[in-house]
Each structure stands twice: as C-alpha cells, then as structure tokens.
Amino acid sequence: MIIIGNKEDYNELIMGDLVLVDFFAKWCGPCKMLGQVLEEISNERNDLIIVKIDVDENPDLAKLNGVMSVPTLILFKNGNVVARQSGFMPKEILNKWIDENK
C-alpha cells in the first residue's frame, strides 16, 4: 500500500509496524524511477506501508527528518528510525535493504 502523506498525518503514519517513507520531488528523475520500484514492491509485499512525502509541498517534514537530497528513504518501525538511504536503488537491492533492517 502506498499512501501520500503530509504534515497533518505524518506522525500517525510512521507509527505502523514497518513503514517506508519516500521523500521525493516531482521534478526529480531518480525519484520517478524509484517511484516505479516502490509501486512494484507495494504490490508484492504486505509486510510494510509505503508513505510518499513530496519535499516541495512538505519542507518542514524534510527538514525535521534531515533530508538533504532526494530521493531519501527512511524506514520506521513503530515510529522509530531503523534505517535511512539516499539515492535510487534497484528493486532487488531495496528489498534486501528492507529485509535486513526490519
């Protein structure tokens, strides 16, 4: 499942068992490529929720999470950061990264 998040629901969204937050921008090429990978992963996995946060529409959330470049992925477990990664990752590597950190 992919959810488009914002500052109003962000704190509630990251409280799930396993939540992958994708900080992205609509103008970012690698973000668009990663978006396709995340779409595939969301259709194949049921052990996590994917939340997409547009940094241009939510600059305060980007700043709060120390996002300096896009795409940045932050993996949360029950509201706590367990891993973070910047840049594009192919599906196989992203799935491995999620599995290693869940």
Secondary structure, DSSP 8 states (H G I E B T S, - for coil): -EEE--TTTHHHHTTSSSEEEEEE-TT-HHHHHHHHHHHHHHHH--S-EEEEEETTT-HHHHHHTT--SSSEEEEEETTEEEEEEES---HHHHHHHHHHH-
